[in-house]
């Protein structure tokens, strides 16, 4: 499940991921919001917070996200991954080579720091 967080504002989209993310989570929720974000702002910021029960995403969901990210790689100023398993943090390092903006990972206890960074 993906939930748009109420702290999202201006050029910042913040989401919470829980459980295993599906194709519908991406097609119906995340990609439309990301699309409107990059359409409305020259540079977007994205914060992805993963709940303790976050299990990853199905392959089709991952493909939709990767395809969108590649197409709009120069439109993101900052991308933050907060909490989540170690393999997600390793994957974010790979993402840093694709996205032209700054990509960072934060531990759960660094959530406040992630918010400060994404908003600065």
Secondary structure, DSSP 8 states (H G I E B T S, - for coil): -EEE-TT-BTTEEEEEE-SEE-HHIIIIIIHHHHHHHHHH-SSEEEEEEE-TT--EE-HHHHHHHHHHHHHTTTSEEEEEEEE--HHHHHHHHHHTTTSSSEEEEE-GGGHHHHHHHHH-
